[in-house]
Amino acid sequence: MNTKNTIIQKIKTIFCKIENYIKSPTKKGTAAFWLDDHQLIKAAKEMTDSGFSGFEAVSPFPLHGIDEAMNIPRSFIPWATFFLGLTGCAFGIWFTWWVAVVDWPLNIGGKPMWSFAAFIPIIFELTILFAALGSVALMFFINGLPSVNPPILDKDITSHKFAIFIPEEEIKGRGAELEQIFNKFGAIEVKQSEF
């Protein structure tokens, strides 16, 4: 019975360490809310043009044009997916060759031990497998997912509200200018928050 409790305690300790690793740190700052996504994009563009950086746009769905408005560079994930696919293809070619020629060679009627055409389905499937699973794993790693206790700016942010959050250290005494930008583009609410 004591051994069982020790094992359970070790498992709990491991999960606590994982939870602490996964938890995302929160920052204090200012959050502004909109009901119109176009106004949020315009406000983000104005903030970028005014020299603000390090702010986050939060939306219940993907916004076309927000990347350009916030001056966010294109993601490297498509290139990573391409190279993961090439790795899967190379592995598929090597693995099918190794199985057919080295590990279990079968001479059937004088045909070649390894023929590319015979193994195209396997090579294709390994290419897709490496690219797909690798991209998903990379996306989870880069975004710090799964986040155990994600901060919530507003309960309506998942349905119909849009927000911009800017940390305190990014404001640097320019609060009046920031408030002017928020008012100019019709923010319905501005409040101090953590995100």
N, C-alpha and C positions, 0 to 999 in steps of 0.2 A: 504494500500500500504506500509506503514511504517513497519507493522508487517512482510510482505513478505520479505522486504529487511533485516530485523533483522534475520529472519530464514536463509536466503541465506548467510548472513555474518557469522552466527554461523556454518553453514555447511562448508563454506570455511575455517574457523578457525580449525575445526576438521580435515579436509583433510590436511591442512598445518602441523598440529601436527603429523599426521600419516606419512606424507612424510618425515618430519625431523627424525622421529623414524626409518623409514625404510632405509634411506640413509646410505650407508656404508662409513665409514671414509677411506680416501685414505692415503697411506704411500708413502714416497719418497724412491727411491732405485735404483738398477741397474737391467736392464732387458737384457737377452741374447736370441737370436733367432736362431732357427735351421729349416731346411727343412726336416730333417730326424728324425722320432720319436725315433729310436734306439739310436741315438747319444744323444738325450735329456735324455733318461733313463740312459745311461752310465755317462753323466755329473752329473745327480742328485745323482747317486750312489757314484761317486767320491767326490761330495760336502759333502754328509752325512759321508763318511769315513774320510774326512778331518776335521770334527767337525762343519760344518755349519748346522744350523737348522733354522726353521722359514721361509724357502723359499717356494715359490709356483710354481708349474708346471702348465702351461696353454696349453691346447690342444683342437683342434676342435672336437676330439672324445676321448672316454675312452682309456687309455693306459694300457695294461696288463703289470704288473710288476713295475709300477711306485710307488705303495704303498710300496713294499719291498725296492725299491731303495731309497725312501725318509724316510724309517723306520717309516711309518705311521701304527699305530695299527688298528686292525679290528674294524669296526663300531659296535656300540651297537644296531643299528636299527633292525637287525633281532631278537634280544632278545626282544626288545620293541614290535615288531610286534607280536611275540609269546604271550607275556603277554596281549597285547591288544586283541588278538584273544580269549584267555582264559577268559578275562573280558566279551567279547561279548557273549561267550558260556554260562557263568554263568548268565549273564543278560537275555539271551534267555530262559534258564531253569526257572529262577525265574519269569520272566514276564509271560510266558505261564502258569506256575503253578498258579500265582496270578490271572490271568484272568479266568482260568477254575475252580478254587476252591474257591477263595475268592470273587472276584468282580462279576462274573456272573455264578454261579454254575448251571449246567444243568444236571439233572439225566435222562439219556436216556437209558431206558431198563436195568437198573441195572449195566451198565458199569461203570468203575472207572471214577471219575471226571477228573483226569489228567492221561494221558498215554504218556510216553516218546516217543514211536514210532509214535504217531499221530503228534507230534510237532517237529520231526527231521528236516523237511525242514525249519521251522522258526528259530530253534536254529542254524542250519548251516548258514543260510543267515545272521543272526545277528553276528555270529562269523566272517564271511568274511567281513561284513560291518565295524565292529569295527576295525579289523586288517588293512584293506585297507585304509579307511579314516584316521584312527589314524596315520598310517605310513606316509601318504602323508603330513598330517598336521605337524607331527614331523619333517619330512625332510625340509619342508618350514621354520619352526621355527629355526632349527639348522643352516641352511644355510643362514639365514637372508634374505629370499626371501619374497616378490619380491623386488629387489633392484631397486630403482627408477632411479638412474643415475650411472650405473655400470661403473667403469673406463675401458678404452680400451687401451691396450698396443700397439696394431698395428691393422690396419684394416684387414690384412690378417690372423689374428689369428683364425678367424672363418672358414677358408677354407683350407689353406695348410701350415701354419707356426706353430711352436711349440716354447714355451718360458719358461724360468725360471726367476722369479722375486725374488730378495732378498732385503729386507728392509735395509736401511742404518745402523740401530742399530745392525743388525746381522753381518755386515761386520767387524766392529771393527778394522779398520786398516789393514785388510788382503786383501785389494783390489788387490794387485799384485798377490797373490796366487789365488784369484778368477778369475782374468783375464787369468792366466795361465791355469786353468781348462777349461775355456770357449774356449780358443784357441786350447787346446789339443784335444777337441772333436768337433772342426770345427764349432763353432758358426759363423753364417754369419753376425751378427750385435750385438753389445753391446752398450747400451745407458742408460743414466739416464732417469728415468721415474717415474710415479706415478701409484699406483695400490691399 
